[in-house]
Amino acid sequence: MPWSGVVDGSLWNISVTTKNKECVITAEEYQPPVDNHDLKLLRQVQVSGDIIQGRVLSWPKAICRQGNILVSQFVTHKNPYIQFLVIDLVKETCFAFCDTVRHFRRSYALMGSVECCLSPDLHMMLLRLPRVVARAHTASLALVARARCPTRPMGVVDNPVDVTDRFRFQDRKLCMLLFDPRFPRRLVSMQVSEFCTKCLVLSRDQETETTILKKSLLLGQLSASQISVAENSLSHDDFNEDSDDSDDAYDPLLVFKTVSCKAEYSRNADRIVLCCFVEDSLHGGMYARVFVFDADNFSCIAKYFQSLDPGDPSEAVSVFQIVFSPCDTRVHVMLPSSDQAQLLCSIDIRNPVSLRNFCRSCILSSMSDARDVAALPLPPSLKKYLQFRLNKYVEKVSESEEN
């Protein structure tokens, strides 16, 4: 089965067919086959109507999910640019919109997925070039999708996206953008250096246009002993804090060039996991460096370092995805482009900051399906805590609307 992508910790398969001259879109969500669980169908949503004009080429790719909104990309034989499909998984409605700036060429879809970020309040959608297309030293263009009524959330029916516009941001290959799930429109950018020794973090509120945090993180350099340990097993990345971490002062024998990187918030939104794939230019080895940061002050909680299979090429790991386990204690790095989602590495990030977190991890680890939490004889507040719903802004919005 050709997977459409890994979004929000789930595998997605999206297909487009024609029935009675109507376009039928089917979106299937699967649980990834990790943590000794088999591949399991979680939901199936089907929408029909006059949605897409023209014949769809290949399979649509899921690129983003925020709450009940799923965003995917697709190409048709008529339009020379990538188009986008927005599906409401609860209301089972959708709409499509085009790249009016004409920035995302149709050929880019063969190289990778467009990077998409949707704010928790559903007011802002950012679109970026696939990472295999973006360049490390040359800034590229990023787009923002604008809804028909900018003061209201993007609705699938009543407030669709009309146009795309240029976003004031110098996009680069090793730069990551992600919205903080605890706030309505707080955008975090993380720029990793070429040799994976530093990371520049900028947190900015897009609603008030104010800078919340600007910080340079020292990721450190690798020693020969760490490389030796990583060849056999996973190790903590204990760096020498007294060493010079600048890109200009490094040991030539220990040069590791950053191939690709990705960052994701944990399910509880209290940690950020940064995964960087680095390549040994001299010996040809490929390694994964994983950093766990506190989501508030970006202090480093833990560092990990692992050697990858020699059969994993550098161009393959450029499209990897980060998937958190249902109990939020493990990080799985996967390649969703293959017919069977390939697991590159799995890292234990068990670091409960309280007894409540530890109890939650134990409860979820003992359950075969995290969705069974809804059937437990517990108060609603405890169920929301077990489902990682207390800290996220999108849940606060839904609760206020219900009240």
TORVONU-290167 format. One record per residue (C-alpha): residue number from 1; x, y, z. Coordinates in nm, 3 decimals, decimal comma, padded with zeros to 5 digits. Example, Ala and Ser with C-alpha at 12.3 -4.5 7.8 and 13.67 -1.06 7.14 Angstrom:
REM residues 2
- nr;c1;c2;c3
- 1;01,230;-00,450;00,780
- 2;01,367;-00,106;00,714
REM end
This chain:
REM residues 403
- nr;c1;c2;c3
- 1;00,000;00,000;00,000
- 2;00,154;00,335;-00,103
- 3;00,131;00,545;00,211
- 4;00,030;00,908;00,168
- 5;00,240;01,018;00,464
- 6;00,281;01,019;00,840
- 7;00,086;01,303;01,003
- 8;00,020;01,352;01,373
- 9;00,162;01,009;01,456
- 10;-00,064;00,820;01,213
- 11;-00,018;00,668;00,868
- 12;-00,256;00,807;00,608
- 13;-00,373;00,659;00,281
- 14;-00,568;00,901;00,056
- 15;-00,724;00,798;-00,274
- 16;-00,929;00,983;-00,537
- 17;-01,175;00,800;-00,764
- 18;-01,459;00,898;-00,994
- 19;-01,813;00,765;-00,946
- 20;-02,113;00,884;-01,145
- 21;-01,909;01,182;-01,270
- 22;-01,843;01,285;-00,907
- 23;-01,506;01,298;-00,734
- 24;-01,487;01,054;-00,439
- 25;-01,207;01,118;-00,186
- 26;-01,128;00,848;00,070
- 27;-00,894;00,916;00,364
- 28;-00,786;00,622;00,581
- 29;-00,595;00,659;00,906
- 30;-00,379;00,372;01,032
- 31;-00,185;00,313;01,350
- 32;00,188;00,271;01,266
- 33;00,324;-00,083;01,326
- 34;00,548;00,014;01,619
- 35;00,565;-00,088;01,985
- 36;00,473;-00,447;01,887
- 37;00,134;-00,334;01,750
- 38;00,007;-00,451;01,413
- 39;-00,107;-00,213;01,143
- 40;-00,459;-00,109;01,244
- 41;-00,726;00,093;01,067
- 42;-00,834;00,378;01,297
- 43;-01,082;00,565;01,078
- 44;-01,211;00,602;00,725
- 45;-01,360;00,923;00,588
- 46;-01,522;00,949;00,246
- 47;-01,625;01,274;00,076
- 48;-01,784;01,313;-00,267
- 49;-01,874;01,606;-00,487
- 50;-01,740;01,839;-00,755
- 51;-01,418;01,904;-00,561
- 52;-01,123;01,846;-00,795
- 53;-01,109;01,960;-01,157
- 54;-00,911;01,730;-01,382
- 55;-00,756;01,385;-01,354
- 56;-00,546;01,334;-01,041
- 57;-00,197;01,199;-01,103
- 58;-00,053;00,948;-00,855
- 59;-00,168;00,942;-00,490
- 60;-00,243;01,253;-00,282
- 61;-00,002;01,301;00,008
- 62;-00,108;01,395;00,360
- 63;00,111;01,682;00,477
- 64;-00,050;01,830;00,791
- 65;-00,319;01,776;01,052
- 66;-00,448;02,016;01,315
- 67;-00,744;01,898;01,522
- 68;-01,007;01,768;01,280
- 69;-00,850;01,935;00,975
- 70;-00,633;01,725;00,742
- 71;-00,431;01,890;00,462
- 72;-00,297;01,697;00,164
- 73;-00,129;01,782;-00,166
- 74;-00,213;01,653;-00,513
- 75;-00,138;01,720;-00,879
- 76;-00,360;01,702;-01,187
- 77;-00,282;01,668;-01,557
- 78;-00,420;02,019;-01,629
- 79;-00,253;02,232;-01,361
- 80;00,131;02,260;-01,378
- 81;00,148;02,344;-01,006
- 82;00,075;02,151;-00,685
- 83;-00,277;02,188;-00,545
- 84;-00,401;02,131;-00,191
- 85;-00,697;01,952;-00,037
- 86;-00,841;02,037;00,308
- 87;-01,064;01,773;00,472
- 88;-01,274;01,806;00,787
- 89;-01,255;01,455;00,936
- 90;-01,559;01,505;01,161
- 91;-01,801;01,690;00,930
- 92;-01,674;01,486;00,632
- 93;-01,651;01,787;00,404
- 94;-01,358;01,925;00,205
- 95;-01,241;02,187;-00,044
- 96;-00,943;02,227;-00,275
- 97;-00,734;02,535;-00,346
- 98;-00,457;02,623;-00,588
- 99;-00,115;02,780;-00,554
- 100;-00,200;03,123;-00,689
- 101;00,162;03,241;-00,650
- 102;00,269;02,954;-00,880
- 103;00,562;02,859;-00,663
- 104;00,522;02,484;-00,608
- 105;00,589;02,320;-00,943
- 106;00,426;01,990;-01,023
- 107;00,766;01,822;-01,058
- 108;00,836;01,895;-00,688
- 109;00,569;01,641;-00,593
- 110;00,793;01,364;-00,730
- 111;01,073;01,469;-00,495
- 112;00,884;01,506;-00,167
- 113;00,596;01,660;00,021
- 114;00,532;02,029;00,068
- 115;00,600;02,132;00,428
- 116;00,274;02,255;00,583
- 117;00,213;02,418;00,923
- 118;-00,138;02,498;01,047
- 119;-00,181;02,715;01,356
- 120;-00,386;02,572;01,647
- 121;-00,649;02,847;01,608
- 122;-00,681;02,756;01,236
- 123;-00,615;03,115;01,129
- 124;-00,277;03,062;00,960
- 125;-00,143;02,800;00,718
- 126;00,220;02,808;00,604
- 127;00,345;02,621;00,296
- 128;00,714;02,556;00,224
- 129;00,919;02,377;-00,041
- 130;00,995;02,007;00,008
- 131;01,319;01,976;00,203
- 132;01,490;01,792;-00,083
- 133;01,422;02,093;-00,307
- 134;01,517;02,367;-00,059
- 135;01,881;02,477;-00,043
- 136;02,099;02,513;00,265
- 137;02,270;02,843;00,179
- 138;02,011;03,012;-00,043
- 139;01,687;03,148;00,096
- 140;01,370;03,028;-00,075
- 141;01,014;03,149;-00,073
- 142;00,748;03,038;00,176
- 143;00,376;03,092;00,124
- 144;00,084;03,163;00,353
- 145;-00,266;03,046;00,262
- 146;-00,527;03,316;00,316
- 147;-00,889;03,233;00,395
- 148;-01,186;03,419;00,255
- 149;-01,245;03,586;00,594
- 150;-00,905;03,631;00,768
- 151;-01,060;03,712;01,107
- 152;-01,226;03,372;01,131
- 153;-01,079;03,020;01,149
- 154;-01,034;02,834;00,824
- 155;-01,357;02,641;00,777
- 156;-01,398;02,370;00,520
- 157;-01,733;02,501;00,396
- 158;-01,802;02,849;00,531
- 159;-01,448;02,992;00,519
- 160;-01,227;02,819;00,260
- 161;-00,883;02,926;00,138
- 162;-00,903;03,164;-00,159
- 163;-00,542;03,255;-00,242
- 164;-00,182;03,197;-00,141
- 165;00,056;03,484;-00,072
- 166;00,424;03,535;00,007
- 167;00,527;03,494;00,370
- 168;00,796;03,722;00,515
- 169;01,046;03,452;00,601
- 170;01,380;03,343;00,455
- 171;01,332;02,970;00,423
- 172;01,632;02,734;00,414
- 173;01,677;02,357;00,399
- 174;01,796;02,309;00,758
- 175;01,531;02,538;00,907
- 176;01,221;02,397;01,075
- 177;00,892;02,574;01,140
- 178;00,632;02,451;01,387
- 179;00,345;02,604;01,581
- 180;00,340;02,571;01,958
- 181;00,022;02,365;02,025
- 182;-00,034;02,548;02,357
- 183;-00,091;02,890;02,196
- 184;-00,315;03,016;01,914
- 185;-00,049;03,143;01,672
- 186;00,299;03,114;01,825
- 187;00,546;03,011;01,556
- 188;00,881;02,851;01,645
- 189;01,170;02,837;01,396
- 190;01,478;02,620;01,454
- 191;01,782;02,669;01,227
- 192;02,046;02,395;01,253
- 193;02,401;02,474;01,143
- 194;02,570;02,293;00,856
- 195;02,783;02,074;01,084
- 196;02,513;02,020;01,348
- 197;02,694;02,209;01,623
- 198;02,446;02,491;01,683
- 199;02,076;02,559;01,656
- 200;01,922;02,908;01,647
- 201;01,574;02,916;01,800
- 202;01,324;03,197;01,746
- 203;00,977;03,196;01,899
- 204;00,742;03,464;01,771
- 205;00,373;03,537;01,820
- 206;00,227;03,589;01,472
- 207;-00,090;03,749;01,607
- 208;00,080;04,031;01,801
- 209;00,406;04,023;01,596
- 210;00,620;04,010;01,909
- 211;00,932;03,801;01,974
- 212;00,888;03,564;02,269
- 213;01,232;03,399;02,274
- 214;01,554;03,409;02,077
- 215;01,826;03,166;02,177
- 216;02,133;02,996;02,031
- 217;02,164;02,632;02,139
- 218;02,501;02,458;02,147
- 219;02,454;02,104;02,019
- 220;02,819;02,008;02,065
- 221;03,064;01,801;01,864
- 222;03,111;01,425;01,848
- 223;03,413;01,239;01,980
- 224;03,571;00,923;01,846
- 225;03,459;00,725;02,150
- 226;03,094;00,818;02,090
- 227;03,119;00,700;01,729
- 228;03,259;00,367;01,848
- 229;02,976;00,312;02,094
- 230;02,710;00,415;01,845
- 231;02,825;00,149;01,598
- 232;02,685;-00,114;01,835
- 233;02,398;00,046;02,027
- 234;02,222;00,364;02,127
- 235;02,418;00,592;02,359
- 236;02,369;00,917;02,542
- 237;02,539;01,200;02,358
- 238;02,763;01,330;02,637
- 239;02,955;01,621;02,490
- 240;03,261;01,801;02,614
- 241;03,119;02,135;02,728
- 242;03,466;02,292;02,729
- 243;03,519;02,233;02,359
- 244;03,475;02,503;02,099
- 245;03,133;02,446;01,938
- 246;03,167;02,696;01,655
- 247;03,140;02,573;01,297
- 248;03,482;02,719;01,218
- 249;03,672;02,538;01,496
- 250;03,625;02,162;01,461
- 251;03,842;01,851;01,443
- 252;03,876;01,766;01,073
- 253;03,858;01,395;01,156
- 254;03,516;01,442;01,317
- 255;03,327;01,641;01,060
- 256;02,963;01,542;01,031
- 257;02,754;01,727;00,776
- 258;02,385;01,774;00,847
- 259;02,181;01,593;00,580
- 260;01,831;01,656;00,712
- 261;01,656;01,752;01,033
- 262;01,308;01,764;01,180
- 263;01,149;01,881;01,504
- 264;00,818;01,789;01,667
- 265;00,634;01,871;01,987
- 266;00,559;01,578;02,214
- 267;00,200;01,467;02,268
- 268;00,196;01,652;02,600
- 269;00,346;01,963;02,433
- 270;00,600;01,998;02,714
- 271;00,902;01,882;02,513
- 272;01,044;01,935;02,165
- 273;01,235;01,653;01,999
- 274;01,493;01,753;01,738
- 275;01,626;01,474;01,516
- 276;01,921;01,541;01,286
- 277;02,073;01,297;01,040
- 278;02,444;01,361;00,994
- 279;02,684;01,204;00,748
- 280;03,051;01,123;00,793
- 281;03,208;01,270;00,483
- 282;03,533;01,074;00,529
- 283;03,404;00,727;00,613
- 284;03,053;00,739;00,468
- 285;02,862;00,653;00,785
- 286;02,515;00,788;00,862
- 287;02,411;00,874;01,218
- 288;02,105;01,007;01,397
- 289;02,143;01,275;01,663
- 290;01,835;01,328;01,878
- 291;01,791;01,615;02,125
- 292;01,508;01,658;02,374
- 293;01,440;02,019;02,479
- 294;01,210;02,176;02,733
- 295;00,929;02,346;02,542
- 296;00,939;02,661;02,757
- 297;01,305;02,762;02,784
- 298;01,463;02,520;02,531
- 299;01,705;02,380;02,786
- 300;01,839;02,042;02,676
- 301;01,692;01,754;02,876
- 302;01,862;01,463;02,700
- 303;02,082;01,383;02,400
- 304;02,105;01,060;02,204
- 305;02,323;00,929;01,926
- 306;02,269;00,622;01,709
- 307;02,425;00,467;01,402
- 308;02,195;00,394;01,108
- 309;02,189;00,096;00,879
- 310;02,454;00,131;00,606
- 311;02,180;00,059;00,352
- 312;01,994;00,381;00,432
- 313;02,099;00,638;00,166
- 314;02,121;01,007;00,244
- 315;01,843;01,092;-00,002
- 316;01,607;00,848;00,176
- 317;01,644;00,995;00,523
- 318;01,560;01,339;00,387
- 319;01,190;01,249;00,401
- 320;01,181;01,088;00,746
- 321;00,903;01,147;00,998
- 322;00,897;01,161;01,378
- 323;00,625;00,955;01,547
- 324;00,563;00,952;01,922
- 325;00,439;00,639;02,095
- 326;00,085;00,653;02,240
- 327;00,230;00,688;02,592
- 328;00,469;00,969;02,481
- 329;00,778;00,789;02,611
- 330;00,937;00,676;02,282
- 331;01,025;00,844;01,954
- 332;01,012;00,645;01,632
- 333;01,190;00,777;01,324
- 334;01,019;00,635;01,016
- 335;01,030;00,645;00,638
- 336;00,669;00,663;00,516
- 337;00,757;00,660;00,148
- 338;00,806;00,284;00,132
- 339;00,520;00,033;00,097
- 340;00,582;-00,076;00,455
- 341;00,667;00,213;00,681
- 342;01,034;00,151;00,756
- 343;01,152;00,213;01,111
- 344;01,496;00,378;01,105
- 345;01,546;00,401;01,480
- 346;01,349;00,400;01,803
- 347;01,460;00,603;02,105
- 348;01,337;00,593;02,463
- 349;01,272;00,948;02,589
- 350;01,111;00,839;02,914
- 351;01,152;01,142;03,135
- 352;00,840;01,194;03,347
- 353;00,865;01,521;03,535
- 354;00,598;01,420;03,787
- 355;00,423;01,118;03,934
- 356;00,116;01,198;03,723
- 357;00,317;01,170;03,403
- 358;00,466;00,840;03,516
- 359;00,121;00,698;03,597
- 360;-00,011;00,811;03,260
- 361;00,277;00,641;03,080
- 362;00,214;00,315;03,267
- 363;-00,160;00,320;03,191
- 364;-00,118;00,394;02,821
- 365;00,164;00,141;02,784
- 366;-00,068;-00,134;02,911
- 367;-00,339;-00,052;02,655
- 368;-00,338;-00,194;02,303
- 369;-00,531;00,106;02,167
- 370;-00,503;00,454;02,318
- 371;-00,857;00,532;02,198
- 372;-00,989;00,290;02,463
- 373;-00,929;00,564;02,721
- 374;-01,275;00,702;02,642
- 375;-01,433;00,382;02,778
- 376;-01,252;00,388;03,113
- 377;-01,466;00,459;03,424
- 378;-01,286;00,786;03,499
- 379;-01,390;01,152;03,535
- 380;-01,374;01,360;03,214
- 381;-01,077;01,562;03,342
- 382;-00,868;01,247;03,395
- 383;-00,963;01,116;03,052
- 384;-00,845;01,441;02,894
- 385;-00,518;01,414;03,085
- 386;-00,464;01,059;02,962
- 387;-00,537;01,177;02,607
- 388;-00,287;01,469;02,628
- 389;-00,567;01,720;02,578
- 390;-00,519;01,955;02,875
- 391;-00,229;02,165;02,747
- 392;-00,333;02,212;02,386
- 393;-00,495;02,531;02,265
- 394;-00,718;02,360;02,010
- 395;-00,885;02,166;02,292
- 396;-00,944;02,484;02,492
- 397;-01,114;02,636;02,188
- 398;-01,347;02,338;02,147
- 399;-01,433;02,341;02,517
- 400;-01,524;02,713;02,509
- 401;-01,744;02,657;02,206
- 402;-01,923;02,371;02,384
- 403;-01,989;02,593;02,685
REM end
